[in-house]
Amino acid sequence: MTLSSVAIIGGGLAGCECARKLAEAGVAVTIFEMKPGVFSPAHTNPDLAELVCSNSFRSDDPDSAVGLLKAEMRALDSLCMEVAALTRVPAGKALAVDRVLFAREMTRRVESLPGVRVERREVALSDAALAGFDAVVAAAGPLAGEGLAASLMALAGQEHLYFYDAIAPVVDGASVDMDVAFWGARYNPEDHDYLNCPMSREEYFAFHAALLEGQKVAARGFEQERHFEGCMPVEALAARGEMTLAFGPLKPVGFDDPRTGRRPFALLQLRAENANKTMFNLVGCQTKLTFGEQARIFRMIPGLERAEFVRFGSMHRNTFVNAPEVLAPDLSLRADPRVFLAGQITGVEGYVESAACGLWLGMLLAARARGGDLVPPPPETALGALLLHLRTPAKRFQPSNVQFGLMPELGLKAKKANRKALYRERAEKAFAGWRREG
């Protein structure tokens, strides 16, 4: 395949990563971005690489699978990791960013790349505007426009799959009652990365009951609700049992309420949305409650009685393909090898995973533009395991975050406490060997 010009549909994390690698190889790139002419139900910022659900890229601990993936991405010169480092905000062991500054800097860098043009309009795979390109990358993400989704599924020859995703509310930090809320991370009371709202037994069960009774936004008639386990609405978790939240996102382990000196019955963490700590995300409180019910119910939490909501939580449909059936190993469509997919629409889940997928595809296409090719990283690596997930047939294929469970078994007995470090050590060796051979 000759590769001198590539069209990328979607200027999200995957599209931007892919564009940068192609530009470095001297390939002419046109990014078709539908914003600001058309916004999805969850997007509000006209900039590229807008972060919707959260400002967190999750753990930076190298002994976590996602921390390992970020380390591999940094080694591969990831644009997202570079900009995240510049726009980082305190979040303990997590990599969190000021999402406005992040999107602004990503946009500036992508628009300044040589040979890259950003065209602000919505396109589908069937559009004549794509006819002159050597390859087309659909990197529109899980909130793909209806036209693109329809043209993709028509080309793939099967019905598209989808699940629901939920976004947590964000409150104004000045409206949090600091006589109740306190700073601290788990087991580290001197850490000022998170605000914490402690709850008594009575307050927790009143909040739990309100979540169950609260009015929810109903699914549209033609849509079937299927929640992704990693982003369950808080009310859906509450419906699983009285103590599910207290042992999950509201667990108080590692905290003492400064007012009493004792561990609270439950605790809600608020994570800073920006470096100035003027806005806070309600951690673990993704929701499909109506806006009015969100205001009423979340204000039942001690410290949030007068909370002012900068953004209410919401639900949106995520679109993705049955990757093992639809995609070839190089992420091209089996039905049309000229069309490639990248990001969450392939069936990877999460900011980091989406960016990593786009980064890999950009590297692969850049190598082909130079007259070569790339062998995928081995499945013992975080990136290799994620790509392997997209090639592994399943009775009901579902999106996945990167996790050690996607990697081959260690093949040796080890204590549970040591297993993550062993996975990391093996992955680092495999990754280094792949880089040397490549």
N, C-alpha and C positions, 0 to 999 in steps of 0.2 A: 504493500500500500504506500503510495506517495503521500507524504504529509508536509505540505507547505502552508496550509491554512486550515484552521479548526474553529468551529462555532461551538460555544459553550452556552447552554441555556440555563441561566440561573447564576446570580452573583453571590451565592452563599459561601460558607466555609469551603466546601468541596470545590466549587467552581473557581474560587480565588486561588486555592492551592494549585489546582490543575493549570490555570492560566499562567501562573508564575513559572512553573517548570517548563511549559511550552515556550514561553517568551525567552527563557534562558537558552533554549535550543534554536532560537531564531525563527520559530514558527509564528506566522501571523494569526492572531487570535481576535475573534469578535465575541464579546460576552453580551448575550441578550438578557437584560434584566427588566422584569415587568414593572417594578416600582420606579417612579412614584405614580405612574399612570394607573396601575392596578395594585392594590394591597390585598394580601390574604387576610382572613379574619384575625390573625394573631400578630401581623406585622404593622408597625407604625412609623419606622424610621426609613427615610429614602436611601440611606447609605447602604453599601454592600456589606455582607457578612454580619447582618443584624442578629444578635443573640435574643431569642424569644423567650424560652422557658425559664432561664436562669442566667446569672452572670458567672456561674461556676463551671470550670472545666474539670471539676472533681479532684480527687486526691492526687497529690504530687509525690506521694510515698513510692519509691521505686519497688517496694515489695508488694504493691498493689498492681493489678493488671493494667489499670488505666494509667498509673504512674509510669509503668514500664513502657507502655505505648507512647506516652509523651516523650520519654527519653529517646526512644527510637526515632520519633519524628524530629526531635531537635538534631539528632545525628544526621538526618536526611535534609537538613536546612528547611524546615517547615516555616512558611510565612506566618501561619497562625500562632505558632509558638513564639516567634520573634516579637510579634505585636502584643501578644499576651504578656510577655515579660515587661514590655514598656508601659502597659496600662494596668498592671496588676494592683489589686487592693488586698489588704490583709484579710485572710480567711483561714488561719491556722495552717493545717497541712494541705489544704485545698488550694488549687490555682484558680483564683477568681479575679475578674477584671471589671473595670468601669466600662460598662457595655457601650455607652455613647462614645467614649474616647476610642474604644477598641474598633468599633465600626467606622468611625471617622478616619482613623489611621490606616485601616485595611483599605478603605476606599482610595485614600490618597496614594498609597503604594501601588495598588493595582492599576489605577488610572495613569500612573507615571511610568509603567512598564513599557519598554520599547516594543512596538509592533502589536500592542493590545489596544483595542477599541471597545468602549462600552456603549451599547445601543439600548436605549431605554424604551423597550416595547415588548409586548407579550407575543410569543411565537409558539407554534405547535410543530411537531416533527414533519407534518405534511406541508408546511409553508414553503412557498417558492423561494423565499429569502435564504433558505438553507441549501439550495440546490448546488451552488458553486463551491461549497467547502469540501475538502478532502475527507473530513470526519466531523461528526457531530457528537458532542458530549451533553447528555441530559443530566444536569446536576441541580435540578430545581428543588430538590428536597421533598420532605413529606407533605408540604402544603402546595404541591404543584397545582397550577391553574387547571381548570376543567378541560380546556382545549388541549393542553399538553398531555394530561392524563389520558384523555380519550384517544388521542393519536398514538400514544405509547401502547396502550392496551390493544388497539386495533392492529398495530404492527406486530405485537407479541402474540396475538391470536388467542388471548384468554382474558377472562374477567380480572380486573385489578383487585388486589387485596388491600385491606386497611384495618387500622385499629385506632383507638382514641387516645389522645394525649391531653394532659391537663397542665395548666399553668398556675403557679402560686401567686397570691396577692402580694403587693408591695405597699408598705406604709411609710409615711413621713416620720423620720426619726424624732423630730421635735414634738410629735404628738404622743410619743411613748412615755408613760409615767415612770420616771427614773427613781421614784420612791419605792417602786415595786420591782421593776426590771433591773438586772445587774449584768455587768460585763463578765466574760469568762468563757473559756473553752473547757471541754470535758477534762477533768483532772487538773486543770490549769487555771485557777481563779485570777491570776494576774494577766491573763491574755485578754486583750480588748478587741478581738476580731468578731465576737458574737455578743449580741444582747440576749438575755435569757429571761423568760417570763415563767415563774414557778406557779404551780397549781396545787391546791389542796385536793384531798380525796373528793370532797363535795363539789368543788369547782370543776374537777375533771369529769365527773359523771354527769354534771349538768351540761357541760360542753358536749360530751359524747351523745347525750340524748337529743340535744339541739341539732347536731349533725345528721342524725337519723331522721328527724322530723322536718328538717329544712327543705324548702322548695328548690328543686333542681331544674336545670335547663334540660328539656326533653330532647332526645335524639330526633332527627328528622325521620319521616316515615320510611324513607328508602334506605336508611342506614341502620346497621346492626352494631350495637355497642360491643367492642372487644377491647378491654383495657390492657396496656402494656404493664407487666408486673413491676417494672422499675419506675413507673410514673403513675401509680394508682391515685385516683382522687381520694382525699382524706376521708370523705364520707363513705366511700366504698370500702376502705380499710376498716372504718368504724363498724360497718355492718357485719364484719367477720367475727366480732366478739367484743365484749365490754373492755377487755384489757389489751386488745390488739395495738391500739395507739400507744398505750403506756409502756408496752414492750417494744415498740417500733419507733416512729418519728418523734414521739413525745416522751421517750424514756429519760428518767432523771439521773441515771447512773453517772457518777463522776462529778456531781454538783451538790453544793450545800447552799441553801437560801441564807444570805447574809443577815436577814431579819431574825431568823430563828436558830441558825447554826446547824440545822438539820437538813437531810435530803428531802426535797419536796416529793409529793406523790407522783407528779408528772411535770413536764417542763417543755415549753416551746422555745426553740431557738430562732433568733432573727439574725440573718446574715447581711452584712453591709453590701449595698448595691453599687456604691461608688467610693472613691478614695476619701471624700470628705465625710463619709458616714452620715449623710443626710436622708438616705432612703434605705429601707430594710426589707428583705424578702422573708416571708414566713416559711421557714424551712419545713418541707414535708407536707405543706398545706395546699398542694395542687387540688383544684376543686371544680365541680360543675354546678355549684350552688348559684342561684340567681344573685345579681349584684346586691340587691336589697338584703337578702338573707346573709350574704357574706359580711356586710357591715354589721348586721345584728349579731350574728353568731360569733365572729372572731373578736368582737368587742366584749364578749363574755370572758375572754382570757385576761387574767390579772395583768395590769400594766397596759392593756390595749383598750381600756374602757372609752377613751376619747381619741382613738386612732383615726387618723386621716389617711384615706387610701389613695395612693398615687396611681395605682393600677389594680383593678380587680382581677381575680383569677378567671380563667375561661377554659373551654374545651375546644379542641379542633380535631378534624380527621386527618390522620397520617396515611399517605399513600405509599405503597411499596410493592415491588414485584416478587414473585416466587423465583428468587434468583437462581437456585439450582436447575430449574427447568427453563428459565427464560434467557439466562446469561451464559456466555462462553467463559472459560477461565480468565480471559483477558478483559472481562466486563463488557464485551460487545454483545449486542443482541444476536441471538442465534438466527433470528428472522431477517436481520439486516446488519452484517458485520461492519458497516460504515458507521453505525450508531453505537455509542458507548454510554454506560450509566455510571454515575459516581455519587457518593454521599448516601444519605439516609433512604433515598428511593430504592437503593439496592437491597436494603434489609440489614444495614448496620444501624445501631441506635446510639445516639448521643453526639454532642458537639465534637468531641475528640475523635470518635470513630468516623464521623462524617468527613472531617478534615483529613484524617489519615487516608481514607479511601480516595479522596480527590488528589491527595499528594502522590499516592502510588500510581494512579492512572496517569497523572501528569508526567511522572518519571518514565513510565512505560512508553507513552506516546512520544515523549521527547527522545528516548533511545531509538525508537523506530524512525523518527525524523532524521536522525543522524546516521541511519543505515544499519542499526544494530537491533538488539532486543534485550529484554530483561527477564531473568528467571525470578519468580515470586520468592519472597523470603520464606525460609522453612517454617513449618507449623509450630515449631518450638518457640518461635518469636511471637511477640504480641501482634505485630502487623500480619505476619503469616497466618496466625491462628484466626484472625478476623477475616482475612480473605478466604481461608479454608471454609469458614462458616457459610460463605456465599456459594460454595461449590458442593456442599454436603446435602444430598437429598433428604427430605423429611416429609412425613405424612402430612403435617401442617406446618409449613415453614413459617417461622416467626422472627421478627427483628431481634438482634442481640447486641448488648454492650460487649466490649472486650472483657474477657474473664479467663481465669486459669483453666476453667472447665472446657474451654474450646481447644486447649492444647493437648497433645498426647500425654498419657499418664507418665509419671516419673519413672515407673518401673522399679522402684525400690521402696523399702519400708522407711517411713520417717514420721516423727512426731508431728502432730497437727500444727504445733507452734512453729515448726521449721519448714513446713511445706512451701509457703510463699517464697521464702528466701531461696529455696532450692529451685523453684520454677524460674525465679529471676536469674539466678546464676547460670542455669542451663540456657535460658533465652539470650543472655548477654554473650555467651560463647557462640551460640548458633548465629546470632546477628553479626558478630565480628567476622566469623568465617564466611558468611554470605557476602559481606562487604568486600572482603579480600578477593574472593573468587569472582565477584562481579566487576 
